[in-house]
């Protein structure tokens, strides 16, 4: 029996125990499942074809991916499916990981590429760690494509998508992001301006549209790993690996900011892993399709929100922590039960392990109608291991499939 087959058998048996009788020793169940997940996850990543992950199966089987990089832009799904990034533009090769100048960026740096007015497909000459002095304020129609190199944006301010459209960020590590600002930053070849202090997010989306974040790893930032606020919409966050952080993902500025009612976000095929506390995601006002993700760790809750968001959780795998009080996946915030009972939060086909449970509310029809509009159908939760086994940046070598 293969490791993957054994893992599915173990998970199936565990789910039966959870649904039919109390677990006698939840610590053993948690330990066994986590050991099998960790030992098999990266091996599953080599299954580049027929994984059931529609994004990966769209492009990863092509051993000539390096000559057809822009094929990736045809593979987006969910609400961010129209994110074209730099498709149709020229290839820009980043050669200089240092010398970051926020006002007069040097050619060959990531900042110089990101602020250009034309569509660009940005790649990297070699492995590099990029330590920015100020936030990287991206211009529209850009793809940051880390395939073929190990690229880290780390140990400084990180990435801001501010009123920009058609952005793809793929295959990079983002971690240890810090506050910055109260400084001039250039956001186009013809304009620089004063930016107040940032929050220290990994990726901050402010009024952005048609954004796709795929196969990235994010951890240990000052504020959120990914925050989308102030009317941002048409976003897909997929195939990424989140670890070691408190407030992982905020979608929606505030309860009072009703413009976020138009926000639509798909969260698919991600692994929410070690050292995470809450907000995977925390939602406000809009519509959020959370599909085929693997939740192996949380300390407070996994999915939460306020201000009547619509949340459709479909085909995910939830492994509750080994304690008595943090088994609930959901958290309805900042409202009495008489109010949140009307919020449309639905769970369909989710796999609940070690006592995990999803507190549903509202009406199922409203959630599923939005899911149909997102152009993404969930696969069975039993396949989550194979679909998320390669979450995070891939090891892509020239001449072989990723």
Legacy VTK file of the C-alpha trace (Angstrom):
# vtk DataFile Version 3.0
C-alpha trace
ASCII
DATASET POLYDATA
POINTS 402 float
0.000 0.000 0.000
1.377 3.432 -0.911
1.891 6.153 1.704
-0.879 8.172 0.079
-3.322 5.241 0.137
-2.471 4.607 3.774
-3.052 8.277 4.577
-6.492 8.234 2.951
-7.381 5.068 4.841
-6.243 6.605 8.118
-8.195 9.791 7.517
-11.324 7.861 6.515
-11.147 5.804 9.687
-10.556 8.909 11.788
-13.550 10.695 10.274
-15.791 7.722 11.088
-14.644 7.850 14.705
-15.327 11.584 14.889
-18.815 11.296 13.468
-19.961 8.139 15.302
-18.387 8.137 18.754
-16.154 10.211 21.025
-12.432 9.799 20.463
-10.818 7.865 23.299
-7.395 9.401 22.756
-7.477 12.431 20.423
-3.756 13.016 20.922
-2.958 9.789 19.092
-5.279 10.671 16.212
-3.759 14.138 15.834
-0.200 12.841 16.016
-0.785 10.057 13.498
-2.566 12.257 10.964
0.003 15.042 11.220
2.909 12.605 10.833
1.373 11.096 7.712
0.540 14.518 6.271
4.059 15.846 6.859
5.817 12.735 5.540
3.717 12.464 2.402
3.060 16.120 1.563
6.242 16.833 -0.373
6.239 13.431 -2.066
2.753 14.162 -3.312
4.147 17.358 -4.799
5.909 15.316 -7.471
2.561 14.174 -8.856
2.556 16.974 -11.401
-0.256 15.556 -13.532
-3.749 14.356 -12.721
-3.689 15.531 -9.129
-7.233 16.827 -9.380
-5.894 20.331 -8.774
-7.172 22.188 -11.857
-4.567 24.957 -11.635
-1.573 22.638 -11.488
-2.953 20.217 -14.048
-3.328 23.169 -16.429
0.422 23.844 -16.733
2.712 21.691 -14.570
2.846 18.722 -16.939
4.663 20.832 -19.539
8.389 20.098 -19.269
9.018 23.097 -21.521
7.395 25.473 -19.026
10.343 27.887 -19.114
9.703 28.692 -22.772
5.972 29.015 -22.153
5.881 30.880 -18.860
2.893 32.972 -19.797
0.743 29.871 -20.175
0.335 30.184 -16.417
-1.990 33.166 -16.914
-4.519 30.870 -18.604
-4.774 28.667 -15.519
-6.365 30.937 -12.910
-9.692 29.865 -11.451
-12.244 31.265 -9.042
-13.018 34.935 -8.678
-9.486 35.932 -9.727
-9.726 33.938 -12.953
-9.416 37.043 -15.135
-6.109 38.136 -13.628
-3.893 38.392 -16.704
-0.817 39.718 -14.950
1.840 40.647 -17.474
0.541 38.336 -20.181
1.464 39.652 -23.628
4.262 41.792 -22.223
7.989 41.247 -22.440
10.039 39.155 -20.024
11.913 41.268 -17.463
14.792 39.508 -15.697
15.630 40.661 -12.162
19.415 40.475 -11.742
20.043 42.705 -8.703
18.613 41.578 -5.343
20.022 44.563 -3.431
20.402 48.274 -3.995
16.721 48.953 -3.416
15.997 52.635 -4.028
12.319 53.435 -3.320
12.363 56.713 -5.296
14.806 56.057 -8.136
14.912 52.283 -8.562
17.796 50.859 -10.533
17.246 48.765 -13.691
17.532 45.078 -12.902
15.845 45.353 -9.497
12.416 44.004 -8.625
11.175 47.508 -7.815
12.241 48.883 -11.193
10.286 46.106 -12.891
7.184 46.379 -10.702
6.572 50.102 -11.260
6.753 50.135 -15.070
3.637 51.184 -16.954
3.751 48.413 -19.558
2.735 44.797 -18.965
5.740 42.781 -17.766
6.380 39.141 -16.909
9.017 39.409 -14.168
11.415 36.495 -13.590
14.678 36.063 -11.660
18.172 35.294 -12.940
19.170 33.301 -9.855
18.297 32.532 -6.242
18.038 35.726 -4.211
16.829 37.345 -1.007
15.314 40.773 -1.633
15.285 43.103 1.365
13.207 46.147 0.500
13.700 49.509 2.163
10.058 50.511 1.625
6.935 48.711 0.423
7.053 47.469 -3.149
4.127 49.373 -4.711
3.134 47.431 -7.807
1.806 48.923 -11.008
-0.951 47.158 -12.963
-0.416 44.301 -15.440
2.522 42.595 -13.740
3.416 38.990 -13.033
6.074 38.135 -10.462
7.118 34.608 -11.447
9.613 32.901 -9.139
9.793 29.595 -11.002
13.328 28.368 -11.590
14.833 30.227 -8.626
14.453 30.420 -4.861
13.218 33.981 -4.315
12.590 35.490 -0.884
11.080 38.904 -0.189
11.927 39.165 3.475
13.203 41.064 6.506
11.794 44.426 5.464
8.583 45.935 4.132
6.944 43.713 1.510
4.359 43.970 -1.300
1.518 46.484 -1.792
-1.112 46.246 -4.542
-2.651 49.715 -4.313
-5.474 50.461 -6.770
-3.745 48.167 -9.260
-5.337 45.540 -11.508
-4.222 42.343 -13.212
-1.551 41.167 -10.798
-0.165 37.613 -10.548
2.295 36.700 -7.790
3.583 33.161 -8.168
6.253 30.999 -6.600
8.001 33.253 -4.083
8.659 33.178 -0.337
7.381 36.161 1.666
8.278 36.333 5.338
9.426 38.464 8.258
7.797 41.562 6.763
8.065 44.784 8.742
6.505 48.207 9.011
7.876 51.067 6.945
6.627 54.255 5.360
6.570 57.941 6.228
8.656 58.222 3.107
8.522 58.857 -0.614
7.904 55.777 -2.770
7.715 55.579 -6.549
4.724 53.728 -7.993
5.222 54.465 -11.701
7.952 55.833 -13.972
6.352 59.273 -13.759
5.103 59.494 -10.190
6.378 59.140 -6.634
4.548 60.272 -3.527
4.412 60.265 0.241
3.321 57.024 1.915
2.341 56.853 5.555
3.516 54.007 7.757
2.440 50.586 6.555
1.120 47.751 8.729
3.840 45.286 7.823
1.674 42.888 5.779
3.161 40.237 3.532
0.838 41.253 0.690
-1.489 44.224 1.122
-4.289 44.633 -1.442
-5.935 48.059 -1.235
-8.597 48.759 -3.858
-7.084 46.074 -6.074
-8.902 43.987 -8.654
-8.148 40.845 -10.680
-5.405 39.569 -8.388
-4.094 36.005 -8.261
-1.628 34.786 -5.606
-0.454 31.231 -6.302
2.178 28.808 -4.984
3.683 31.253 -2.489
4.782 30.670 1.086
4.028 33.292 3.718
4.977 33.453 7.382
5.876 35.618 10.365
4.945 39.142 9.287
4.229 42.153 11.474
0.492 42.294 10.726
-1.347 40.089 8.208
0.120 37.653 5.733
-2.442 38.715 3.111
-4.904 41.565 3.678
-7.463 42.726 1.085
-9.422 45.881 1.943
-11.078 49.065 0.625
-13.141 47.683 -2.237
-10.706 45.034 -3.427
-12.362 42.202 -5.349
-11.935 39.467 -7.974
-9.168 37.737 -5.995
-7.943 34.137 -5.921
-5.458 32.885 -3.307
-4.368 29.363 -4.181
-1.769 26.631 -3.669
0.024 28.618 -0.973
1.581 27.528 2.303
0.899 29.566 5.445
2.829 29.012 8.685
3.921 30.655 11.968
1.656 33.667 12.198
-1.179 35.037 14.325
-3.625 36.991 12.132
-3.235 35.216 8.820
-5.679 36.813 6.388
-8.050 39.799 6.656
-10.621 40.267 3.894
-12.597 43.483 4.404
-11.504 46.779 5.920
-13.987 47.321 8.767
-17.582 46.616 9.697
-18.450 50.208 8.753
-16.811 50.076 5.301
-19.837 48.854 3.331
-18.076 49.240 -0.036
-16.542 45.851 0.682
-19.947 44.258 0.072
-18.810 43.776 -3.529
-15.695 41.840 -2.494
-15.410 38.333 -3.951
-12.503 36.080 -2.991
-11.676 32.447 -3.721
-9.344 30.586 -1.336
-8.415 27.207 -2.808
-5.880 24.359 -2.459
-3.859 26.076 0.281
-2.222 24.458 3.293
-2.728 26.281 6.585
0.064 24.767 8.642
2.201 25.012 11.738
2.061 27.898 14.170
-1.130 29.586 12.938
-3.595 31.154 15.365
-6.604 32.697 13.577
-8.037 34.429 10.460
-7.809 31.786 7.762
-9.549 34.008 6.700
-11.436 36.665 8.692
-14.137 38.087 6.412
-16.373 41.133 6.252
-19.373 42.010 4.080
-18.480 40.217 0.815
-18.583 36.679 -0.569
-15.875 34.116 0.143
-15.527 30.667 -1.403
-13.185 28.503 0.696
-12.597 25.283 -1.211
-10.350 22.200 -0.944
-7.893 23.650 1.568
-6.014 21.672 4.204
-6.273 23.043 7.745
-3.848 21.157 9.966
-3.288 23.807 12.659
-5.164 26.594 14.402
-5.068 27.859 17.978
-8.207 30.038 18.161
-10.290 29.396 15.030
-9.873 28.808 11.301
-12.612 30.790 9.526
-14.343 33.812 11.018
-15.909 37.140 10.251
-18.298 39.928 11.032
-20.690 42.317 9.262
-22.675 39.524 7.590
-20.239 38.048 5.077
-21.304 35.082 2.974
-18.901 32.164 3.475
-19.129 28.904 1.546
-16.762 26.255 2.908
-16.598 23.342 0.506
-14.504 20.194 0.393
-11.928 21.303 2.966
-10.126 19.134 5.513
-10.175 20.438 9.095
-8.010 18.822 11.762
-8.942 20.301 15.130
-6.197 21.019 17.670
-5.694 18.626 20.533
-7.420 20.588 23.253
-10.905 20.797 24.650
-11.903 24.313 23.703
-10.654 25.056 20.157
-12.527 22.468 18.139
-14.838 24.914 16.386
-13.701 25.885 12.890
-15.763 29.077 12.861
-16.008 32.265 14.862
-18.893 34.720 14.445
-17.434 37.993 15.670
-18.812 41.292 16.964
-22.487 40.332 16.912
-25.015 38.584 19.164
-26.297 35.184 18.101
-29.656 36.703 17.199
-27.820 38.613 14.456
-25.246 36.117 13.167
-27.842 33.386 12.858
-28.860 35.196 9.668
-25.355 35.281 8.160
-24.928 32.816 5.298
-22.117 30.511 6.446
-22.367 27.017 5.003
-20.243 23.875 5.041
-20.579 21.291 2.296
-18.491 18.143 1.958
-15.915 19.248 4.525
-13.935 16.546 6.331
-13.944 17.097 10.093
-11.220 15.395 12.149
-10.520 15.143 15.879
-13.830 16.731 16.845
-13.694 19.711 14.483
-17.078 21.262 13.745
-18.414 24.091 11.611
-21.237 26.201 13.048
-23.535 26.904 10.104
-25.944 29.798 9.816
-28.201 31.475 7.295
-29.505 29.833 4.145
-27.650 27.303 2.000
-29.056 28.592 -1.276
-27.377 31.980 -1.028
-23.919 30.463 -0.573
-24.132 27.879 -3.330
-25.421 30.434 -5.847
-22.295 32.514 -5.373
-20.102 29.423 -5.643
-21.485 28.703 -9.105
-20.507 32.217 -10.131
-16.909 31.619 -9.050
-16.346 28.984 -11.797
-14.806 26.562 -9.296
-16.332 23.268 -8.239
-14.986 21.474 -5.205
-13.443 18.022 -5.434
-14.071 15.489 -2.657
-12.336 16.334 0.605
-10.638 12.906 0.510
-8.451 14.301 -2.305
-7.253 17.353 -0.389
-3.915 15.702 0.410
-2.999 15.241 -3.250
-4.366 18.618 -4.313
-2.438 20.561 -1.667
0.648 18.363 -1.476
2.724 20.862 -3.465
1.516 24.009 -1.732
4.091 26.773 -1.616
6.825 27.534 -4.174
7.741 24.673 -6.483
11.203 23.374 -7.378
11.099 23.938 -11.128
14.088 22.834 -13.187
14.660 23.686 -16.838
13.754 20.776 -19.086
11.509 18.935 -16.641
8.030 19.516 -15.365
7.686 21.336 -12.067
LINES 1 403
402 0 1 2 3 4 5 6 7 8 9 10 11 12 13 14 15 16 17 18 19 20 21 22 23 24 25 26 27 28 29 30 31 32 33 34 35 36 37 38 39 40 41 42 43 44 45 46 47 48 49 50 51 52 53 54 55 56 57 58 59 60 61 62 63 64 65 66 67 68 69 70 71 72 73 74 75 76 77 78 79 80 81 82 83 84 85 86 87 88 89 90 91 92 93 94 95 96 97 98 99 100 101 102 103 104 105 106 107 108 109 110 111 112 113 114 115 116 117 118 119 120 121 122 123 124 125 126 127 128 129 130 131 132 133 134 135 136 137 138 139 140 141 142 143 144 145 146 147 148 149 150 151 152 153 154 155 156 157 158 159 160 161 162 163 164 165 166 167 168 169 170 171 172 173 174 175 176 177 178 179 180 181 182 183 184 185 186 187 188 189 190 191 192 193 194 195 196 197 198 199 200 201 202 203 204 205 206 207 208 209 210 211 212 213 214 215 216 217 218 219 220 221 222 223 224 225 226 227 228 229 230 231 232 233 234 235 236 237 238 239 240 241 242 243 244 245 246 247 248 249 250 251 252 253 254 255 256 257 258 259 260 261 262 263 264 265 266 267 268 269 270 271 272 273 274 275 276 277 278 279 280 281 282 283 284 285 286 287 288 289 290 291 292 293 294 295 296 297 298 299 300 301 302 303 304 305 306 307 308 309 310 311 312 313 314 315 316 317 318 319 320 321 322 323 324 325 326 327 328 329 330 331 332 333 334 335 336 337 338 339 340 341 342 343 344 345 346 347 348 349 350 351 352 353 354 355 356 357 358 359 360 361 362 363 364 365 366 367 368 369 370 371 372 373 374 375 376 377 378 379 380 381 382 383 384 385 386 387 388 389 390 391 392 393 394 395 396 397 398 399 400 401
